[in-house]
Amino acid sequence: MEGHLSQRGKSKTWYLVYDEPTMQGQKRRQRWVRIGRMSKSGAQESAREILRQIDEGTWTDNRKRTVADLLNTWLKDNEHRLAAKTWEGYESKLRCHIIPAIGEIPLAKLKPKHVVDAYAAIRAKDLSARTLVHIHRILHAALNYGKKTLRAVKENVASSVPSPGGVSRELAPLREEHVRTIIEAARGTRLEVPVLVAALTGLRRSEILALGWKRSVDLQRGVFAITHVLEQSRRYGVRLKAKTKSRSSRRVIPLANEVVEVLKAHRARQDDDRKRLGHAYVENDLVFCNEDGTPWPPDTFTKQFADIARLVGMKGSFRFHDARHAFASLTLKNGAPVKEVSALLGHASPMLTLSTYARVIEGMGREAVNGLAESLLMKDEGEPFR
């Protein structure tokens, strides 16, 4: 599809002019699409995007485009950038919450008040604060895409509306005895080693289940190289991806000597399974897998962990991901620098670590100042200063 730009009126508004496809013998049909007032380079960029969508059959006239049209376009255009599970979560939140509330509103008529009313209706569903924050972030990102990339809206109205989530869920304080209880509960089960690894490395579930003996593990040096994740989604099933959650998630993790010894014993047991099953064993080089070598589905893994937590009365109060939180909290309490803990966790920056574990760090600071006060303000006889 080809077209050209034209400026009309005193306001110098840009229009894209193109010929609609016609059958042989039909008269020429010229179409004018309003782009708006902007620089010529901006209008050219918008025109190219509109023509691309026309060629793909996905373009909708902004005058007829609804909020739902934009949200679905954003999902389609960004699917390749997101993990399948993440994309499914975004799609579900839009389909179940945002689109029913404001999906039918024409995009050009969307106002902040529409979003405020939508959030009020969504809050009435008694969703968690975390889910409400995610819904706000998804809508904000989609409208930003409509403004900056598609140029379908002049203003991101979600920018002027407070998040409906309020205060995010605070991490519950985790103590060493919580972790010891879970480790003991997993002893003798297939989860014994992965639970121990999670508690002593802070790895995510997707990272643990993606570990490969050849690509990830160096027992001689005592390190893990985190380069892959194992994900599970409705669309793709269980698949190994050579892509981590973020660039900073690609990292090298040092292993305690005890973990190295546990992994050696685990590999020996796995070799026994391989010999026993013979041709029935599926070689995937996975450190943690099903008994026959096939990938361990993350959702199945989580359910099995929840069963163990239930046996010791910790179901709901200790999720597998809490082993990662415990690792961060306890290493910080033991004096590890925030920057080092951030690197071990694969956080994008130490600021993320600081914000996530602010309560732990505040507690450490309070202990420090109380200790200093006690040291400086005691009389020689050991009585407190008055």
Secondary structure, 3 states (H helix, E strand, C coil): CCEEEEEECCCCEEEEEEECCCCCCCCCCEEEEEEECCCHHHHHHHHHHHHHHHHHCCCCCCCCCEHHHHHHHHHHHHHHHCCHHHHHHHHHHHHHHHHHHHCCCEHHHCCHHHHHHHHHHHHCCCCCHHHHHHHHHHHHHHHHHHHHCCCCCCCCHHHHCCCCCCCCCCCCCCCHHHHHHHHHHHCCCCCHHHHHHHHHHCCCHHHHCCCECCCCEECCCCEEEECCEEEEECCCEEEEECCCCCHHHCEEEECCHHHHHHHHHHHHHHHHHHHHHHHHCCCCCECCECCCCCECCHHHHHHHHHHHHHHCCCCCCCCCCHHHHHHHHHHHHCCCCHHHHHHHHCCCCHHHHHHHCHHHHHHHHHHHHHHHHHHHCECCCCCECC
